[in-house]
Amino acid sequence: MSETSFDLTDLPKVEADSFHPIKTDALREDDAPDHAPRILLLYGSLRKRSFSRLAVLEAQRILEQLGAETRIFNPSGLPLADDAEPDHPKVQELRELMMWSEGQVWCSPERHGSMTGIMKTMIDWVPLSVGAVRPTQGKTLALMQVSGGSQSFNALNQMRVLGRWMRMMTIPNQSSIPKAFLEFDEDDRMKPSSLYDRVVDVMEELMKFTHLTRGHSDYLTDRYSERKESAAELSARVNTK
């Protein structure tokens, strides 16, 4: 598409060199990646029989059948945020997986009406920017929660706020599994039910959104305000004391 000339008379505060036309060519499928979508799955419990981990394992099986390459991060051994240096091995592992991924699944138990501290700690170790690079910006995100009692959406709602804060493309669908202890058999597989069907729905939707956006995520998250600011200026600003 050819560049469009703007008449910015009515937008006197806009910097002309940083105000770009929409490039519809950049949203076409011709340059879409041909490798399997890379999906990172996080769960928020360290229990030996963790239902959030079991739910993530079910999600992983579905995603791999749908053509994804998956990795699961084990939070055991991850220190509390700011209680270790960023070069801690578990922190480095988590950050490298964040950079590797094109989409993510977060699954947290609901504890005391909210996501677990373990889930929040994982997110807190991933900064909004490393230098001028944002590890999560433009990646797709699917949300799940498990509950010991009746169905709730508290953890989901909190994680949705976090996903937006991390500049991720959080898909509309989500999964909430109430009384999770009743939903898995002795082989730790999820039983057939409408709740299982919803997990399939969510993973299917995540794959669709990931295929739709991953070749274009840089362009979709390209912002006028950031084009005005160089990488060096951005790093200096976010690191200002």
Beta strands, then each sheet from edge to edge (+ up, - down):
strand 1: 38-43
strand 2: 69-73
strand 3: 103-109
strand 4: 140-146
strand 5: 169-177
sheet 1: 2+ 1+ 3+ 4+ 5+
end
